[in-house]
């Protein structure tokens, strides 16, 4: 795609990103706002926790390699009483 994109198009996309950010981080941010809004709308007492988007925001700080993903898959299989990954 970048081989076919002109410099003007790239500048246009960068300007658009500055106005309306997109991508993984923004999806997490928006999802966190929605989840916090829903929970805050149904909380009972004034003393109940006030939820923030940060309570639901998933930071993508570490990339998983295949060993990490395999270990997660094994723990999921164990939780469902499967002996091994198919």
TAURPE-V547324 format. One record per residue. RES is the residue in one letter. PHI is phi in whole degrees, -180 to 180 (none if undefined). PSI is psi in whole degrees, -180 to 180 (NA if undefined). OMEGA is omega as a letter, one per 40 degrees, with the letter a starting at -180 (999 if undefined). Layout:
res:RES phi:PHI psi:PSI omega:OMEGA
res:RES phi:PHI psi:PSI omega:OMEGA
This chain:
res:X phi:none psi:-43 omega:a
res:X phi:-66 psi:-26 omega:i
res:X phi:-69 psi:-26 omega:a
res:X phi:-99 psi:-6 omega:a
res:X phi:-92 psi:133 omega:i
res:X phi:-82 psi:167 omega:i
res:X phi:-62 psi:-36 omega:i
res:X phi:-66 psi:-41 omega:i
res:X phi:-65 psi:-42 omega:i
res:X phi:-62 psi:-43 omega:i
res:X phi:-63 psi:-37 omega:i
res:X phi:-63 psi:-44 omega:i
res:X phi:-66 psi:-38 omega:i
res:X phi:-65 psi:-39 omega:i
res:X phi:-65 psi:-42 omega:i
res:X phi:-62 psi:-42 omega:i
res:X phi:-62 psi:-36 omega:i
res:X phi:-67 psi:-31 omega:i
res:X phi:-84 psi:-45 omega:a
res:X phi:-135 psi:84 omega:a
res:X phi:-59 psi:147 omega:i
res:X phi:-137 psi:170 omega:i
res:X phi:115 psi:-176 omega:a
res:X phi:-58 psi:-47 omega:a
res:X phi:-63 psi:-42 omega:i
res:X phi:-69 psi:-35 omega:i
res:X phi:-62 psi:-44 omega:i
res:X phi:-64 psi:-42 omega:i
res:X phi:-62 psi:-49 omega:a
res:X phi:-66 psi:-41 omega:i
res:X phi:-64 psi:-38 omega:i
res:X phi:-65 psi:-39 omega:i
res:X phi:-64 psi:-43 omega:i
res:X phi:-64 psi:-48 omega:a
res:X phi:-62 psi:-44 omega:i
res:X phi:-64 psi:-40 omega:i
res:X phi:-64 psi:-43 omega:i
res:X phi:-64 psi:-48 omega:a
res:X phi:-66 psi:-38 omega:i
res:X phi:-67 psi:-28 omega:a
res:X phi:-75 psi:-20 omega:a
res:X phi:-111 psi:6 omega:a
res:X phi:-73 psi:152 omega:a
res:X phi:-85 psi:-84 omega:a
res:X phi:-84 psi:164 omega:i
res:X phi:-64 psi:-25 omega:a
res:X phi:-82 psi:-10 omega:i
res:X phi:-65 psi:156 omega:a
res:X phi:-61 psi:136 omega:i
res:X phi:-93 psi:119 omega:a
res:X phi:-85 psi:147 omega:i
res:X phi:-123 psi:160 omega:i
res:X phi:-59 psi:-28 omega:a
res:X phi:-66 psi:-22 omega:i
res:X phi:-70 psi:-18 omega:a
res:X phi:-120 psi:-6 omega:a
res:X phi:-74 psi:128 omega:i
res:X phi:-102 psi:116 omega:i
res:X phi:-85 psi:132 omega:a
res:X phi:-95 psi:71 omega:a
res:X phi:-94 psi:-26 omega:a
res:X phi:-124 psi:129 omega:i
res:X phi:-84 psi:135 omega:i
res:X phi:-86 psi:138 omega:i
res:X phi:-95 psi:-179 omega:a
res:X phi:-65 psi:-29 omega:a
res:X phi:-67 psi:-42 omega:i
res:X phi:-63 psi:-45 omega:a
res:X phi:-65 psi:-39 omega:i
res:X phi:-64 psi:-42 omega:i
res:X phi:-64 psi:-40 omega:i
res:X phi:-64 psi:-44 omega:i
res:X phi:-62 psi:-39 omega:i
res:X phi:-63 psi:-42 omega:a
res:X phi:-67 psi:-34 omega:i
res:X phi:-66 psi:-44 omega:i
res:X phi:-62 psi:-40 omega:i
res:X phi:-64 psi:-38 omega:i
res:X phi:-66 psi:-29 omega:i
res:X phi:-102 psi:20 omega:i
res:X phi:60 psi:31 omega:i
res:X phi:-94 psi:140 omega:a
res:X phi:-80 psi:-32 omega:a
res:X phi:-154 psi:166 omega:i
res:X phi:-78 psi:136 omega:i
res:X phi:-77 psi:NA omega:999
